[in-house]
Amino acid sequence: MRASDLEVYRDARTGSRFELRIDEQTDREIVSGRLVAGDVSFEIVDGIPRFCPPENYAASFGYQWHRFATTQLDSHSDSSRSSEQRLFNETRWPRDLRGKRVLEAGSGAGRFTELLASTGAELFSFDYSTAVEVNRDNCRKFDNVSFAQADILAPPYEPGAFDMVLCLGVLQHTPDPRGAFRALVRLVKPGGEIVVDVYRLWWRCLFKGKYYLRPVTRLLPARAQHFVVRAHLAWAYPLTGLAHRLGGRGVGRRASALLSVADFRGAGGISAARARELSELDTLDMLAPRYDKPQTLRTVRSWLEEAGLEGIEVGPGYNGIEARGRVPLSAQVG
Ligand SMILES: C[S@@+](CC[C@H](N)C(=O)[O-])C[C@H]1O[C@@H](n2cnc3c(N)ncnc32)[C@H](O)[C@@H]1O
């Protein structure tokens, strides 16, 4: 972390500022030390402040993103730039965000972090799992990003500190998606914007095989989850391939959902090997997380209304439901 990040970090419980105790630093960053506020102290380990216990319910994500560190990064393997398209379509944010302070909640390996960093924004990015280490390694070349390991439900940032807050693919994986959304809204400054997405709860969930397998798979240790996913794909991946070939994209998609296989072969423009790797990653991502709490359109809309946001838009989208809103200029911070 950089000493200047102290401006923005706050103790989530008391709102107090931190005092920085440095053990080791380089020209570029504080490598180890502590952030102290009263009787609370958080360690800086390997350049990253850790505001939560190192092992927590998101451990499967830590394993997943260490194992598939660059698989989803446009900069490494995706000529179709699918993350870039998704990010800028979902947010509708400009490509130049210089002068804006942006928060990314639940960054994973950093497929959106590298794109947000390229806009020139002053970016704060955090994740509850050790995936944040992978993200930091992937985005080392940027000096406008600050990383933290932290919980959305207790975010260690100053209320109202951000022009924009982004949270994609995360809320459903917390024990309290509504509480997580509310915690993020508090961090947006008056006139600022929040964009989130969340899995959709609707009749189609009845035909998603993952909801029948997850009661068991979510409880396994991460390595065992990965083993189970590989074993599952060994028989199910050829079947969903057959469904794609014989029935076309629609039938293929339905078979994939039913059999709990993330199948990218209908997407077009990607090699068989890449489709298989993406499949392994995303099938793990379906079966491993401790929490998967999809929401209805109506519920998500109620979150934004309760928070008093303006310009509310809630609708079906890439990941299920996409939602956006602005904090009124007249809003009280905190
Ligand atoms: C499916 S991944 C999405 C990562 C990234 N946003 C993306 O779309 O590639 C979900 C991420 O949310 C993180 N996560 C889960 N619960 C969290 C919490 N309470 N606070 C912060 N991050 C959390 C996980 O560790 C994981 O990296």
PDBQT file of the ligand as one rigid body, heavy atoms in Angstrom, charges set to zero:
ROOT
HETATM    1  C1  LIG A 401     -17.364 -14.661  -8.816  1.00  0.00    +0.000 C 
HETATM    2  S1  LIG A 401     -16.045 -13.766  -8.146  1.00  0.00    +0.000 S 
HETATM    3  C2  LIG A 401     -16.152 -12.283  -9.108  1.00  0.00    +0.000 C 
HETATM    4  C3  LIG A 401     -14.841 -11.552  -9.185  1.00  0.00    +0.000 C 
HETATM    5  C4  LIG A 401     -14.842 -10.356 -10.139  1.00  0.00    +0.000 C 
HETATM    6  N1  LIG A 401     -15.723  -9.304  -9.709  1.00  0.00    +0.000 N 
HETATM    7  C5  LIG A 401     -15.178 -10.812 -11.525  1.00  0.00    +0.000 C 
HETATM    8  O1  LIG A 401     -16.315 -10.628 -11.932  1.00  0.00    +0.000 OA
HETATM    9  O2  LIG A 401     -14.307 -11.400 -12.156  1.00  0.00    +0.000 OA
HETATM   10  C6  LIG A 401     -16.687 -13.242  -6.588  1.00  0.00    +0.000 C 
HETATM   11  C7  LIG A 401     -15.654 -12.561  -5.712  1.00  0.00    +0.000 C 
HETATM   12  O3  LIG A 401     -16.314 -11.987  -4.586  1.00  0.00    +0.000 OA
HETATM   13  C8  LIG A 401     -15.470 -12.104  -3.480  1.00  0.00    +0.000 C 
HETATM   14  N2  LIG A 401     -16.259 -11.977  -2.253  1.00  0.00    +0.000 N 
HETATM   15  C9  LIG A 401     -17.151 -12.843  -1.731  1.00  0.00    +0.000 A 
HETATM   16  N3  LIG A 401     -17.630 -12.357  -0.574  1.00  0.00    +0.000 NA
HETATM   17  C10 LIG A 401     -17.030 -11.151  -0.365  1.00  0.00    +0.000 A 
HETATM   18  C11 LIG A 401     -17.108 -10.175   0.676  1.00  0.00    +0.000 A 
HETATM   19  N4  LIG A 401     -17.895 -10.344   1.741  1.00  0.00    +0.000 N 
HETATM   20  N5  LIG A 401     -16.352  -9.077   0.559  1.00  0.00    +0.000 NA
HETATM   21  C12 LIG A 401     -15.530  -8.895  -0.519  1.00  0.00    +0.000 A 
HETATM   22  N6  LIG A 401     -15.413  -9.793  -1.516  1.00  0.00    +0.000 NA
HETATM   23  C13 LIG A 401     -16.155 -10.910  -1.445  1.00  0.00    +0.000 A 
HETATM   24  C14 LIG A 401     -14.847 -13.475  -3.657  1.00  0.00    +0.000 C 
HETATM   25  O4  LIG A 401     -13.682 -13.645  -2.900  1.00  0.00    +0.000 OA
HETATM   26  C15 LIG A 401     -14.630 -13.527  -5.162  1.00  0.00    +0.000 C 
HETATM   27  O5  LIG A 401     -13.327 -13.151  -5.541  1.00  0.00    +0.000 OA
ENDROOT
TORSDOF 0
